Amino acid sequence: MIRKEAIAKEISQLLPNLIRHMYPFVFEPIELPPSQVIALCILSEKGSCRLGQLSREMHNSPPTASGIVDRLENGGYVKRHEDENDRRATDIILTEKGKRIVDQFRSNIRQRWQFILTKLSEGEGEEVLKVLLRITKAFTHDAK
């Protein structure tokens, strides 16, 4: 258990550095705040979702998510679609403009990882991928 605590401590020191070095390459070229880009990515993954679901996915309060969606809608990145069966319910859907932002964001990430992977052997790159896949899978299994 002590070794896992030491590993967690080291990761907690490395991860902010990783984010800081990735940020200018993946977020800055887009000219939208990261919270809006993340919202667009969630909508891209889900196809569409309700405000409450988006709020939970982003780990934000509903009013915060609503403000993000309002700004994205005003910018033409998303649109609201009223549920025909429930007038109180509204789905949020990506527009073509929003899809282009998600594509650009993913392209920026891919390009940066391609650069990073040139510093590693092919085997190390494959190991990084395996570990990231396992970490991502842990998120979906209620990792706390």
N, C-alpha and C positions, 0 to 999 in steps of 0.2 A: 504493500500500500504506500509506503514511503516513496518508492521509486515513481509511482504514478503521480504522487503529489509534486515531486521534483520536475517531472515531465510537464505536468500542467502548468507549473510556475514558469518554466522556460518557454512554453508555447505562449503563455500570456504576455511574455515580454517580446516574443518574435512577431506575433500576429499584428499588433499595431504598426510595426515597422513594415511588414509586408503590405498592409493596406495603404500606408502612407506612400510607398513606392509604386503601387499599382494605380492609385487614384489619378495622378495626372495623365496617365495613358488611357484609362478606360472611361472616366467620367468627364474630364474637362473638355474634350472635343465635342461633347454633346450639347452643352449649353442649357441643360435642364438640371435642377437640383437632384442629388442622388435619390431622395425619397420619391420623386416623381418617376425616375428611371426604374427604380425597384417596383413601383406600382405597375408600370407598363409591363415589366417582365413577368410579374405575377399574373396579370391579365392574359399575357401571351401563353403562359403555361396552362391556365385554367380555361381559356377560350372566352369566358365571360364570368362574371360573378357579381354578387350583390355587395353593397357597401359594407355590411356587417362582416361578410366573409373576407373581403379585402382588408378590413381593419384588423381582423384576427391574424391573417397571413403576414401583415406588416408589423404586428405587435404594437399597433397604435390605437388610440381611442377613436371611436366613431367620428367625433367632430374633427379630429386631425385628418383622418382618412377622407372625410367629406371635403375638407378644404383642398386636399391634394387633388381629388377628383374634379372639383370645381375648376382649379387652375388648368388641369389637363384638358378638360372639356372646352374651356375658353381658348386654349391653344390649338384645338382641333385634333388632339391626340387620342381622345376617347369620346364616346357618345353614350348617353343613357337611353335605355330601351325599356319602356314600361311593359311589364308582364301582362299579357292579354287576359289571363285568368285571375290575377290579383292586382288590382289597381294600386295598392300600397307598395308593391314590390317593383323595384327597378334594377335591371341588369346593367352592368357597365361593360362596354365592348370597345375593343381597340379599333381605331380607324386605320386606314392605310398609312397615314402619317405616323401614327403611334407604332405600327408594325415596322416602319423604316427605322425608327429610333431604336427599337429592340434589336433589330438586325445589326445596326451600327454598333450598339453597345456590345453585343456578342462578338462581333468582328474585332472590336478593340481589345476585348479580353483574349480572344484567340491569338491575335498578333502579339500581344504581350507575353502570353505563355509560350508561343513559338520562340520568342527571343530567350526567355528564361530556360527553356528546354535545350537550347544550344549550349548551355553551360553544364549540362548533365549528360551522362551516358544514356544510351537508349534504355538500358535496364533500369537506371535510376528514374528516368521519365515514366516508365511503365509502373514502377513502384509508387511514384507520386500519384499517378492516376488511380491505382488500386486503393491506396489509403484515402484519397479524396472521395472515391465512390463509397467506401465503407463509412466514412464520416457522414456523408450526405444521407446514406441509408439510416444511420443512427438517428438523424434528425426526424425522420418520418416515423420512427418507432418510439416516440415520446421520450427522447433523451433529455434528462434533466440534470 
